[in-house]
Amino acid sequence: MSTTAGTGRSKSRRPQPPEEVAFPVTPMLDMAFQLLAFFVLTFQVPSGETHLDLDLPASPLALPSESKGKGQPPASRRVDTDLENDLWIRAEADDLGDLKSLRLGEAVLPDLNTLGERLARYVQIMEKRPLRVRLVADDALRYEEAARVIAICDAAGVATVRLTDPAIQPSPASGSATPRGIP
């Protein structure tokens, strides 16, 4: 033991404050960003949930046009919201989802061609008033069959086709095969 002169005390070391531990944050952030980039770049959404194979009918009126005002449908496609004059088309499916029966109002139609002819006749009779159709499709009806009915309506010149819940029944005023004002 060493003593200092004259005091008789031993020389002791004073406790030093603990050294600061350097905690390198930069390498941790680099690793976190590398992991993030890896998972973002390698993630693939399951194709069964993101891919729908739809074959929709092409209509020139559905394509954008620069000559028309933005956001405004053409005058031939503008309709009021009064649904009293709508035609009702009921499409029923068989067990496989194919079109089994087709009705326009209460009239049973043999095929889609007859539907197209009748709709074209109604469009011609109504002249300036838009013809609107409510399509009541059976829950089991395949999309392709419903798309064929919609394409026939579009080809006949129907202004609007609305899909309606099969549980909804047409009111007596609108359940007829012809809109009001057509003989």
Secondary structure as UniProt FT lines:
FT   TURN            5..7
FT   HELIX           26..42
FT   HELIX           47..50
FT   HELIX           60..62
FT   TURN            70..71
FT   HELIX           75..77
FT   TURN            84..85
FT   STRAND          87..93
FT   TURN            95..96
FT   STRAND          99..104
FT   TURN            105..106
FT   STRAND          107..109
FT   HELIX           112..126
FT   TURN            127..128
FT   STRAND          132..137
FT   TURN            139..140
FT   HELIX           143..156
FT   STRAND          160..164
FT   TURN            166..167
FT   TURN            172..174
FT   TURN            180..181
//
